[in-house]
Amino acid sequence: MAGATPLGNMVIKLGLDDADFGRGVSNSKKQVGYLAKEMSANMKIADMAGDKIGKLGTKYESLTKIIGAQEKQVAALKKAYDESFVDGKATDSTKRLASQLQDANGKLASYQTQLKNTAGDLAELQVKTTGVTGSINKYSDKLISSGKKIESFGNGLIKGVTVPFAAAATAVTTAAISWESDFAGVNSLPSLIVI
């Protein structure tokens, strides 16, 4: 089932074969619309399943099909545009087709950019989650998480133990200075001679 993403027993398949569409601009527009709906539905299913790689894979596969349909639309518009000239002169139809062709080419470029970005995102996610690099990333994420927990514990220890020790040391030092001052005052008092 090309273009379908299963979730348990559920599969959404909205795309139609090229033979079902026939030829022409309006048919290729319909095909792009159906493929875009199919892509959206399958990406939602993968997202609900928590399958990030599956979601990107579905998007990549669907965009490839959408680009194919959009290229057919551009080709049909180009052919109609070329045939719209009468005796080498542009007609009202030529102007309308030129606008449609420009719009179709813009959409095609947008789909191609999305496909390129999706391929990069998919490759990056696969590197991060699979193979040796994926294992290293997962292990480093665990180390970072453990480090943050240890740091949090250390901060709590500083606040809960070290700060009270410092306060106690300050209090003891202050008391010792006060006692020493009081004791020094005793030695400096004139001696009382008792007879």
Backbone as numpy.savetxt, mean C-alpha at the origin, in Angstrom:
# Nx Ny Nz CAx CAy CAz Cx Cy Cz
-10.58 -21.28 -15.40 -11.42 -20.10 -15.40 -10.54 -18.87 -15.40
-10.09 -18.48 -16.53 -9.24 -17.29 -16.64 -10.05 -16.07 -16.26
-9.46 -15.20 -15.45 -10.12 -13.96 -15.08 -11.03 -14.10 -13.89
-11.15 -15.29 -13.33 -12.02 -15.49 -12.18 -11.18 -15.76 -10.96
-11.60 -15.24 -9.83 -10.90 -15.45 -8.59 -11.83 -16.19 -7.64
-11.48 -17.43 -7.25 -12.38 -18.18 -6.37 -12.21 -17.78 -4.91
-13.30 -17.80 -4.17 -13.31 -17.63 -2.72 -14.25 -18.70 -2.22
-13.67 -19.81 -1.77 -14.50 -20.95 -1.42 -15.12 -21.48 -2.70
-16.45 -21.54 -2.73 -17.16 -22.00 -3.91 -17.66 -20.85 -4.78
-17.34 -19.61 -4.38 -17.86 -18.46 -5.10 -16.84 -17.95 -6.11
-17.30 -17.69 -7.32 -16.46 -17.14 -8.38 -17.28 -16.07 -9.10
-16.69 -14.93 -9.30 -17.36 -13.89 -10.06 -16.72 -13.85 -11.44
-17.51 -14.02 -12.46 -17.03 -14.03 -13.84 -17.99 -13.20 -14.66
-17.59 -11.95 -14.93 -18.44 -11.06 -15.72 -17.91 -10.89 -17.14
-16.65 -11.21 -17.37 -16.04 -10.99 -18.68 -16.66 -11.88 -19.73
-16.65 -11.41 -20.95 -17.18 -12.17 -22.07 -16.07 -12.41 -23.07
-16.18 -13.48 -23.82 -15.19 -13.77 -24.85 -15.28 -12.75 -25.97
-14.17 -12.59 -26.68 -14.14 -11.64 -27.80 -15.21 -11.98 -28.84
-15.47 -13.27 -29.04 -16.45 -13.68 -30.05 -17.84 -13.18 -29.70
-18.15 -13.08 -28.40 -19.47 -12.61 -27.96 -19.67 -11.13 -28.23
-18.62 -10.40 -28.38 -18.74 -8.95 -28.54 -18.86 -8.47 -29.97
-18.35 -9.24 -30.88 -18.35 -8.77 -32.25 -17.27 -7.73 -32.44
-17.43 -6.90 -33.44 -16.41 -5.90 -33.74 -16.99 -4.50 -33.55
-16.09 -3.53 -33.54 -16.53 -2.14 -33.51 -16.23 -1.45 -32.20
-16.37 -0.13 -32.26 -16.02 0.72 -31.13 -16.96 0.50 -29.95
-18.28 0.47 -30.22 -19.22 0.34 -29.10 -19.05 -1.00 -28.40
-18.74 -2.04 -29.17 -18.55 -3.35 -28.56 -17.28 -3.40 -27.72
-16.21 -2.75 -28.17 -14.98 -2.75 -27.38 -15.15 -1.90 -26.12
-15.98 -0.85 -26.20 -16.28 -0.06 -24.99 -17.02 -0.92 -23.97
-17.97 -1.71 -24.46 -18.71 -2.61 -23.57 -17.77 -3.62 -22.92
-16.86 -4.15 -23.73 -15.93 -5.15 -23.21 -15.05 -4.53 -22.12
-14.55 -3.32 -22.32 -13.73 -2.64 -21.31 -14.55 -2.47 -20.03
-15.81 -2.06 -20.18 -16.68 -1.88 -19.01 -16.90 -3.17 -18.24
-17.20 -4.26 -18.97 -17.39 -5.55 -18.31 -16.11 -6.02 -17.61
-14.99 -5.86 -18.28 -13.72 -6.30 -17.68 -13.37 -5.48 -16.45
-13.68 -4.19 -16.48 -13.42 -3.33 -15.32 -14.29 -3.76 -14.13
-15.55 -4.11 -14.39 -16.44 -4.59 -13.32 -15.94 -5.92 -12.76
-15.52 -6.80 -13.66 -14.99 -8.09 -13.24 -13.75 -7.90 -12.36
-12.86 -6.99 -12.77 -11.65 -6.70 -12.00 -12.01 -6.19 -10.61
-12.92 -5.26 -10.55 -13.33 -4.67 -9.27 -13.91 -5.73 -8.33
-14.79 -6.56 -8.85 -15.41 -7.60 -8.03 -14.39 -8.60 -7.52
-13.50 -9.05 -8.39 -12.49 -10.04 -7.98 -11.48 -9.46 -7.01
-11.15 -8.17 -7.17 -10.23 -7.53 -6.23 -10.87 -7.42 -4.85
-12.18 -7.15 -4.80 -12.89 -7.08 -3.51 -12.88 -8.44 -2.82
-13.06 -9.50 -3.59 -13.04 -10.85 -3.01 -11.66 -11.15 -2.43
-10.61 -10.85 -3.18 -9.25 -11.09 -2.69 -8.96 -10.22 -1.46
-9.46 -9.00 -1.46 -9.27 -8.10 -0.33 -9.97 -8.64 0.92
-11.20 -9.14 0.76 -11.93 -9.72 1.89 -11.22 -10.95 2.43
-10.56 -11.69 1.56 -9.83 -12.89 1.98 -8.47 -12.53 2.58
-8.07 -11.26 2.49 -6.78 -10.83 3.03 -5.61 -11.26 2.16
-5.89 -11.52 0.89 -4.87 -12.01 -0.04 -4.32 -10.83 -0.85
-3.28 -10.19 -0.35 -2.71 -9.02 -1.02 -2.09 -9.38 -2.37
-1.37 -10.49 -2.40 -0.75 -10.91 -3.66 -1.84 -11.30 -4.67
-2.87 -11.99 -4.22 -3.98 -12.36 -5.10 -4.70 -11.14 -5.64
-4.85 -10.13 -4.81 -5.52 -8.90 -5.24 -4.71 -8.21 -6.34
-3.41 -8.10 -6.12 -2.56 -7.47 -7.14 -2.47 -8.33 -8.40
-2.43 -9.65 -8.22 -2.41 -10.55 -9.37 -3.68 -10.42 -10.21
-4.82 -10.34 -9.53 -6.09 -10.15 -10.22 -6.11 -8.83 -10.97
-5.61 -7.78 -10.33 -5.58 -6.47 -10.97 -4.68 -6.51 -12.21
-3.53 -7.15 -12.08 -2.59 -7.24 -13.20 -3.22 -7.99 -14.38
-3.80 -9.15 -14.08 -4.41 -9.97 -15.13 -5.57 -9.22 -15.80
-6.38 -8.56 -14.99 -7.53 -7.84 -15.52 -7.10 -6.63 -16.35
-6.11 -5.91 -15.88 -5.62 -4.75 -16.64 -5.04 -5.19 -17.99
-4.41 -6.35 -18.02 -3.88 -6.87 -19.29 -5.03 -7.10 -20.28
-6.15 -7.66 -19.79 -7.31 -7.88 -20.65 -7.94 -6.55 -21.06
-8.04 -5.62 -20.12 -8.64 -4.31 -20.41 -7.81 -3.58 -21.46
-6.49 -3.67 -21.35 -5.62 -3.02 -22.34 -5.85 -3.62 -23.72
-5.99 -4.94 -23.78 -6.27 -5.59 -25.07 -7.57 -5.07 -25.67
-8.61 -4.96 -24.86 -9.90 -4.45 -25.35 -9.80 -2.98 -25.74
-9.05 -2.21 -24.95 -8.88 -0.79 -25.25 -8.08 -0.60 -26.55
-7.10 -1.45 -26.77 -6.32 -1.38 -28.02 -7.22 -1.66 -29.23
-8.18 -2.58 -29.08 -9.14 -2.86 -30.16 -10.00 -1.63 -30.41
-10.40 -0.97 -29.33 -11.20 0.24 -29.46 -10.42 1.33 -30.19
-9.16 1.51 -29.81 -8.32 2.52 -30.47 -8.15 2.17 -31.95
-7.92 0.89 -32.25 -7.75 0.47 -33.64 -9.02 0.72 -34.45
-10.19 0.40 -33.86 -11.46 0.62 -34.56 -11.70 2.11 -34.79
-11.40 2.93 -33.78 -11.56 4.38 -33.93 -10.60 4.93 -34.97
-9.38 4.43 -34.98 -8.37 4.90 -35.95 -8.82 4.57 -37.37
-9.34 3.37 -37.54 -9.82 2.95 -38.86 -10.99 3.82 -39.30
-11.94 4.04 -38.39 -13.10 4.88 -38.71 -12.66 6.32 -39.00
-11.70 6.80 -38.23 -11.17 8.16 -38.44 -10.54 8.27 -39.82
-9.68 7.31 -40.16 -9.01 7.34 -41.47 -10.01 7.28 -42.63
-11.10 6.54 -42.44 -12.11 6.38 -43.48 -13.10 7.54 -43.52
-13.05 8.44 -42.52 -14.03 9.53 -42.45 -13.70 10.71 -43.38
-12.51 10.74 -43.93 -12.13 11.82 -44.85 -12.82 11.60 -46.20
-13.33 12.69 -46.77 -13.95 12.62 -48.09 -13.10 13.49 -49.01
-12.56 12.84 -50.02 -11.67 13.52 -50.97 -10.52 14.23 -50.25
-10.02 13.60 -49.20 -8.89 14.14 -48.45 -9.25 15.27 -47.49
-10.55 15.55 -47.36 -10.99 16.63 -46.48 -11.72 16.07 -45.26
-11.49 16.74 -44.12 -12.14 16.33 -42.88 -13.63 16.68 -42.93
-14.41 15.80 -42.32 -15.85 16.01 -42.24 -16.23 16.23 -40.78
-17.52 16.45 -40.53 -17.98 16.55 -39.14 -17.69 15.26 -38.39
-17.84 14.16 -39.08 -17.55 12.85 -38.50 -16.06 12.73 -38.14
-15.21 13.30 -38.96 -13.77 13.25 -38.72 -13.43 13.94 -37.40
-14.03 15.11 -37.18 -13.77 15.86 -35.94 -14.24 15.08 -34.71
-15.44 14.50 -34.82 -15.98 13.71 -33.70 -15.10 12.49 -33.43
-14.70 11.82 -34.48 -13.85 10.62 -34.33 -12.46 10.99 -33.79
-11.95 12.14 -34.19 -10.64 12.58 -33.68 -10.70 12.77 -32.17
-11.79 13.36 -31.69 -11.96 13.56 -30.25 -12.08 12.22 -29.52
-12.86 11.30 -30.09 -13.02 9.98 -29.48 -11.70 9.20 -29.48
-10.95 9.33 -30.58 -9.66 8.64 -30.68 -8.68 9.17 -29.64
-8.66 10.47 -29.47 -7.77 11.07 -28.47 -8.15 10.60 -27.06
-9.45 10.56 -26.76 -9.93 10.09 -25.46 -9.55 8.62 -25.25
-9.74 7.79 -26.27 -9.42 6.36 -26.17 -7.93 6.15 -25.97
-7.10 6.93 -26.66 -5.65 6.82 -26.48 -5.25 7.25 -25.07
-5.90 8.26 -24.52 -5.62 8.69 -23.14 -5.95 7.60 -22.13
-7.10 6.95 -22.34 -7.49 5.84 -21.45 -6.50 4.68 -21.56
-6.08 4.40 -22.78 -5.12 3.32 -23.00 -3.81 3.61 -22.26
-3.34 4.85 -22.36 -2.11 5.22 -21.65 -2.29 5.10 -20.14
-3.46 5.47 -19.65 -3.74 5.35 -18.21 -3.72 3.89 -17.77
-4.36 3.02 -18.54 -4.37 1.58 -18.21 -2.95 1.01 -18.24
-2.16 1.43 -19.20 -0.78 0.94 -19.30 0.05 1.40 -18.10
-0.16 2.62 -17.65 0.54 3.12 -16.45 0.12 2.33 -15.22
-1.19 2.08 -15.09 -1.69 1.29 -13.96 -1.09 -0.11 -13.98
-0.99 -0.71 -15.17 -0.43 -2.05 -15.29 1.03 -2.05 -14.85
1.79 -1.05 -15.29 3.21 -0.97 -14.92 3.35 -0.80 -13.41
2.54 0.08 -12.81 2.60 0.28 -11.35 2.19 -0.97 -10.59
1.17 -1.66 -11.09 0.70 -2.89 -10.45 1.78 -3.97 -10.51
2.45 -4.07 -11.65 3.53 -5.06 -11.79 4.64 -4.77 -10.79
4.99 -3.51 -10.63 6.02 -3.14 -9.65 5.59 -3.44 -8.23
4.33 -3.11 -7.89 3.80 -3.39 -6.55 3.76 -4.89 -6.27
3.35 -5.65 -7.28 3.27 -7.10 -7.14 4.66 -7.70 -6.92
5.63 -7.26 -7.72 7.00 -7.77 -7.58 7.57 -7.42 -6.21
7.33 -6.20 -5.77 7.84 -5.77 -4.45 7.21 -6.59 -3.33
5.89 -6.81 -3.41 5.21 -7.58 -2.37 5.69 -9.03 -2.37
5.91 -9.60 -3.56 6.39 -10.98 -3.63 7.79 -11.10 -3.02
8.64 -10.13 -3.29 9.99 -10.16 -2.72 9.91 -10.06 -1.19
9.03 -9.20 -0.70 8.92 -8.99 0.74 8.29 -10.17 1.47
7.49 -10.96 0.78 6.74 -12.01 1.48 7.14 -13.44 1.13
7.93 -13.64 0.08 8.27 -15.01 -0.29 9.78 -15.19 -0.38
10.22 -16.42 -0.33 11.63 -16.75 -0.47 12.47 -16.30 0.71
13.77 -16.25 0.49 14.73 -15.89 1.54 14.50 -14.46 2.00
14.30 -13.55 1.05 14.09 -12.15 1.41 12.83 -12.00 2.23
11.77 -12.73 1.86 10.53 -12.68 2.64 10.74 -13.17 4.06
11.53 -14.24 4.20 11.83 -14.76 5.54 12.62 -13.73 6.34
13.58 -13.10 5.70 14.38 -12.07 6.39 13.48 -10.92 6.82
12.60 -10.47 5.92 11.69 -9.37 6.25 10.77 -9.73 7.41
10.23 -10.96 7.39 9.35 -11.38 8.47 10.11 -11.44 9.79
11.35 -12.00 9.75 12.16 -12.10 10.95 12.55 -10.72 11.46
12.91 -9.80 10.54 13.29 -8.46 10.96 12.09 -7.72 11.54
10.89 -7.96 10.99 9.69 -7.34 11.56 9.47 -7.83 13.00
9.72 -9.13 13.22 9.58 -9.67 14.58 10.62 -9.07 15.51
11.86 -8.91 15.02 12.91 -8.31 15.84 12.58 -6.86 16.19
12.07 -6.13 15.21 11.69 -4.73 15.46 10.58 -4.68 16.49
9.61 -5.55 16.36 8.50 -5.60 17.31 9.01 -5.94 18.72
9.89 -6.94 18.79 10.46 -7.31 20.09 11.29 -6.17 20.66
12.05 -5.50 19.83 12.86 -4.36 20.27 12.00 -3.26 20.84
10.86 -3.01 20.22 9.96 -1.97 20.72 9.38 -2.37 22.07
9.07 -3.66 22.24 8.55 -4.12 23.52 9.61 -3.99 24.61
10.86 -4.34 24.28 11.95 -4.23 25.26 12.19 -2.77 25.59
12.15 -1.91 24.60 12.34 -0.48 24.84 11.25 0.06 25.76
10.01 -0.36 25.52 8.90 0.07 26.35 9.09 -0.42 27.79
9.53 -1.68 27.93 9.80 -2.22 29.26 10.92 -1.43 29.94
11.98 -1.13 29.19 13.10 -0.36 29.74 12.67 1.03 30.18
11.83 1.67 29.38 11.34 2.99 29.78 10.51 2.90 31.06
9.70 1.86 31.16 8.91 1.65 32.38 9.80 1.39 33.58
10.87 0.63 33.34 11.82 0.33 34.42 12.50 1.60 34.90
12.88 2.44 33.96 13.54 3.70 34.33 12.60 4.54 35.18
11.37 4.65 34.75 10.40 5.47 35.48 10.01 4.84 36.81
9.89 3.52 36.83 9.42 2.85 38.04 10.49 2.54 39.06
11.73 2.36 38.64 12.77 1.96 39.57 13.89 3.00 39.68
14.43 3.41 38.60 15.59 4.29 38.60 15.26 5.66 39.17
14.13 6.23 38.76 13.76 7.56 39.26 13.56 7.54 40.77
12.85 6.55 41.36 12.74 6.52 42.82 14.10 6.33 43.52
15.01 5.51 42.90 16.34 5.37 43.48 17.07 6.70 43.48
16.97 7.44 42.41 17.63 8.75 42.33 17.04 9.69 43.38
15.74 9.65 43.57 15.10 10.51 44.57 15.56 10.11 45.97
15.65 8.81 46.23 16.11 8.33 47.54 17.56 8.73 47.77
18.40 8.61 46.74 19.80 9.00 46.88 19.92 10.49 47.17
19.10 11.28 46.52 19.10 12.72 46.76 18.68 13.01 48.20
17.66 12.32 48.67 17.19 12.53 50.05 18.26 12.13 51.06
18.92 11.00 50.84 19.98 10.54 51.74 21.14 11.52 51.73
21.53 12.00 50.57 22.63 12.95 50.47 22.28 14.24 51.19
21.07 14.73 51.00 20.63 15.95 51.67 20.65 15.76 53.19
20.19 14.61 53.65 20.19 14.33 55.09 21.62 14.25 55.63
22.52 13.63 54.85 23.91 13.50 55.29 24.57 14.87 55.38
24.30 15.72 54.42 24.87 17.08 54.45 24.34 17.84 55.65
23.06 17.70 55.90 22.45 18.39 57.03 23.04 17.88 58.35
23.23 16.59 58.47 23.78 16.00 59.69 25.21 16.47 59.89
25.99 16.47 58.79 27.37 16.89 58.89 27.45 18.36 59.33
26.57 19.17 58.77 26.54 20.59 59.16 26.19 20.72 60.63
25.23 19.94 61.09 24.84 19.99 62.51 25.99 19.51 63.39
26.67 18.46 62.96 27.79 17.92 63.74 28.94 18.93 63.77
29.21 19.57 62.68 30.28 20.57 62.63 29.96 21.72 63.56
28.70 22.04 63.67 28.29 23.11 64.58 28.55 22.75 66.02
28.53 21.50 66.37 28.78 21.06 67.74 30.25 21.28 68.08
31.16 20.98 67.18 32.59 21.15 67.43 32.96 22.62 67.54
32.27 23.47 66.92 32.66 24.87 66.93 32.07 25.63 68.12
31.22 25.01 68.90 30.67 25.69 70.07 31.78 25.83 71.14
31.79 26.94 71.85 32.81 27.08 72.90 32.61 26.00 73.97
33.67 25.59 74.48 33.61 24.54 75.49 33.08 25.13 76.78
32.25 24.45 77.32 31.73 24.86 78.63 32.51 24.07 79.70
33.02 24.80 80.52 33.77 24.13 81.58 32.90 24.10 82.81
32.72 22.94 83.19 31.90 22.75 84.38 32.84 22.48 85.55
32.72 23.20 86.56 33.59 23.03 87.72 32.76 22.57 88.86
